[in-house]
Amino acid sequence: MNYVAHLFLAQNNADSYFGNLLGDFQKGLDPSALNPRVKKGLANHILVDKFTDQHEAVKYSKSLFSDKRKRFSGVALDVLYDHLLISNWYVFYSEDFESFKKRSYSLLQQNITYMPVRMQYVVGNIITHDWFAHYQSLQGTNQALDNISKRIRFNNQFAGIGEEIEANFAELEQLFLGFFPELLNHVSSCGIESSA
């Protein structure tokens, strides 16, 4: 799961938003120093990632990528799932995406000074450059993936993975639409943040 999906699965408060994104930036972090609501958000992030990685639809989706790009299929799916969530927004949520996006940026901004340095940098860029708007189109999503490929510090063939997404788009979307409701139910039934 990528940023939009993790925030979608968070509670509607700044600490939950902080915790639900913190999972991507927790290396070297002492979780005991976090306040309880942030800590529960982090636990929810870990729950979401574990369920996603083990789901058969996600495993099958990874198999649709070519051998030369399979290594990066998880990263590609994370970003693609944000696009697919936004494209099917009203299937899952009544609030319009633009309102959700603005509220998300506002809630993230509230805790930015408490975030690890790398997270501050990324969240600052998300807000300043309106990354979530880019995920609304497939072209913007593919560009985001190409940008990720430039940050990989070894020779790779990740650039251009959008071509494989486009070639398998209909199937990837149907697999997502089968998987995501199950993820929602899993998060709800576990209720990690329900007492936060």
N, C-alpha and C positions, 0 to 999 in steps of 0.2 A: 504494500500500500504506500501511496505517496502522500504529499502534504494535504491536499483537499480531502481525501478520504479519511485520513487520520483525524482531521478537525471535524468532519461530518460525524464521526463516531465518538467525539468528545462531548462533555457536558458544556452547557452554555455559560462558561465563566473563564476568566483569564488564567487561573491556575490550572484548570483542566486542559486548556489549549496549550499552555506551556508544557505540561507533562506529556500530552499526547504527541507532541513533536519532538520532545527531548530524547525519545528512543533512538533517533538517528544521530544524536550528538553526545551520547552518554559515556563514551570511552574516557576512562580515567576519572569519572565522576563518583563522588561518595553519595549514594542515595540517602543515607541516614541524615544528611544535612538538609534534605528537601522538606518543605512543609507537607502535611498529610495529603492535601488535595493534589499537589503536583506529583507526589509519589504515586497516588492512585491513578493519575493520568498516565504516568510512565508505565505502570503495570498494565493498563488498558492497551497501550501501544504494543507492548510485548505480546499480550494475548492476541491482538489482531494479526500481528506478523506471524505468529506461530500457526494460527488457524489457516491463514492464507497460504503459507508455505506448504502445509500438509494437505490442502484441498485437492481432490482429484481433477477438478476443472482447471485449476491453476497449473498443475503438473502437466496436464494434456496441452494446455495453451503454450507452455514452454517448448513442448515437443514440435510445435508448428514452425519454429525458427530453424534456419539452416545450421549445419554443423559449425560453420565459421562464426556464427553469431550466438549460438546456444548459451555460451558462457555468460552473455549479457542479457539473456532473455528475462531474468527476474527484474532487472533494472528497467528494461523496456516495458514490461507489464505494469510495474508500479506507476510509471508516468502515464501509460495508456489508460489505466484504470481511473485516473483523475479525469481524463477526457471523456471516458465512457460514462462515468458518474454524472458529469456536467451535462452531457448529451441526453441523458435519460433522467434528468434532475427531478421532474415532476412525477416520475414513477415512485420515487422514494421520499419526496419532501414537498411540503406545500409552500414554504417560503421561497420567493424567487431567488435565483442564484446571485444576482447582483447585490441584494440585501445581505445574503449570507457572506459574500466576499468582503463587503465593507465592514461588517461586524467582526469577521475573522481578523482582518488587518488591525482593527481597533483593539481587540482583545489581546492579540499578540504583542502589540506595541506597549501595553500596560506592564508587561514583565520583561521587556527586552534587556533592561540593565542587569537582571538577575541571571540571564542565560549565559552558558559557556560562550567564550569569545567566538568560536567558529559558528555557533548557532546564531549569535547576534548578527554576524556578517550575512549569513544566508537569509535569516528572517528579514533583515534590513533590505536585502535585494528583492525578496519576494514582494514586500510592500512597495518599495520605490519603483520597481520595474513591472509591477502588477503581473506577476507570473501566472496567477490564476486565470487572468483574461486570456493568456496565450494558450492555456490548456483547453479553452472552449472550442478551438478549431483543430482539426487533425493536422493541418499544416503547422500551426504553432506548436503542437505537441511534438511533431517530428523535428522541428527546429530545436526544441528544448532537449531532445535526445541527442541531436548532433552536438549541441553545446556541452553536454555531459561527456561525450566521446573525446572532446578536446582537453578535458581535465584528467583523463586517464593517463597515468605516468609511464605507460609502456606501450609498445606497438600493438595496435588492435584493429579489428575490423568492425567496430561498433558503429562508426559513422555510416549513415545510409540505412540503418535498421528500419527506418520508417517505410522503406520499400516493401519489406517483408510484412510489416503491420498492414499496409494497404492491401497487399495480395491476399491476406487472410482476415481482413477486417470483419466481414459479416460473421464468420465463425467465432472470432475472438469476442465480438460483442455479445453473441448469444451465450457463450460460455460465461462471460461476466454477468449477464442478466440472470443466469442460473445460480451462480456462486454468491453474488452480493447479498441477496435476501437471506441466505443461510448465515453469512457473516453477521448481518444485523441481528438475527435471532440469537446467535451464539454470544455476542457482546451483551445483549439484553438479558439473556438467561444467566450469564455469569455475574452480571451486576457489580463489577469491581468498583465502579464510581457511584453506584446508586446511593451510598451513604456518605458520599464526599460532600 
